[in-house]
Amino acid sequence: MSQTTTRPQAPSAEAGGSLLRQPPAVWAVAFAAMVAFMGIGLVGPILPTISEELNSSPTQTSFLFTSYLAVTAAAMFFTSWLSSRIGTRTTMLLGLAVIVIAAVFCALSTSIEGVIAFRALWGPGNALFLSTALASIISASGGRPGHAVILYEAALGLGLAIGPLAGGLLGEINWMAPFWGTASLMAVGFVAIIAVVRGSGRPAEKSHILAPFKALAIRPILIMSIVAFFYNSSFFVTLAYVPYPLGMSAVGIGIVMTGFGLGLALASVVIAPWFTRRFSATAVLVASLVLFALTHIAAGVLTETATGFIVCVVLLGFEIGAVNTVLTEVVMEASDLPRPVASSAYSGVRFVGGAIGAPVGTSMAAYGVGVPFFFAAATSLVGVLIIAVFHRSLRRADHPIEENYVEEAAAITFGE
């Protein structure tokens, strides 16, 4: 039995008044965060349409995720350094401006190469915005992290649930419409933040530019970053490839992916925290990754059975929500690193996994329609194997997670 670390009490979510009675600045940032998360999911339903309209293969369209994730990963290593110098407000506005420009140029592109290039530009915009949004909500809400995290996770859930549906509905007009929609909503978020968010959000101490890279020399952080690399390879195979075997219209794909997003949100906010408060975080992580792999195997077998395949897709949403949350909690517990530094290191490696996994996994369809899901199952099980081999290095996280520290886990999940 490992020992449970004694911790000081953190503010509860109930402290400091009603959750819904927040300053306008909180709602402005939460709205922009919701739209940013919508941008992650809106591409999925229109992938087959883009493939048809721009004469591109599924593997080529998967690079809409790869280019986005690769540049996001690179940017994540430097967001804590930048925001500590120019402040969270300026960093958020810079990120939103980049996203608006990238979305507009995606819509104006006439080739798959152009969309891929401007989707890459979208990556650093999202990294800059999402790495500072939670910290801004905490500051604007008067320093009540419990309230801030609930609102941020609500924005996450709504964004990932609404994004695919919005992408599907707008995709019925043409493949460019979802990009115009995102650009318009992000522009509204930009104006709202300028109008109501005050203060630079510049910390007293500046972060060193090499701090995230040095963090990877710490054994538990490196181990969990590698686990996250293989897990994200699985995750983004799911996002990039699922629309093709579904064989539905853009709206139909959007509805299925909305179920996926709702499951992800519910598991992140309710189900995973329930388990990690009662069982060892590493044990819950291993169980979640194994279940994730088994569901991918079932999806690969059931690609020709519409109902069974849709059920698998929705279940994958629940499992991704659980793994996201528990991975974060294990990273948080495994070392004493400051959260922004651990986040930059872990998030950077994690997104590289998604950037590689999406095209590699999708290309496996050449060997059979279900093979990409078998690939995703295998990469997930690699993560399980790594945890089994190096479990002694993760001993600090081998205990239930205290409820008061849910907000700290979320801070790393979203790159505060």
Buried (B, 14 or more C-beta within 10 A) or exposed (E): EEEEEEEEEBBBBEEBEEBEEBEEBBBBBBBBBBBBBBBBBBBBBBBBBBBEBBEBEBBBBBBBBBBBBBBBBBBBBBBBBBBBBBBBBBBBBBBBBBBBBBBBBBBEBEEBEBBBBBBBBBBBBBBBBBBBBBBBBBBBBBEBBBBBBBBBBBBBBBBBBBBBBBBBBBBBEEBBBBBBBBBBBBBBBBEBBEEBBEEEBBBEEEBEBEBBBEBBEBBBBBBBBBBBBBBBBBBBBBBBBBBBBBEBBBBBBBBBBBBBBBBBBBBBBEBBBEBBBEBBBBBBBBBBBBBBBBBBBBBBBBBEEEEBBBBBBBBBBBBBBBBBBBBBBBBBBBBEBBBBBBBBBBBBBBBBBBBBBBBBBBBBBEEEBBBBBBBBBBBBBBBBEBBEEBBEBBBBBBBBBBBBBBBBBBBBBBBB
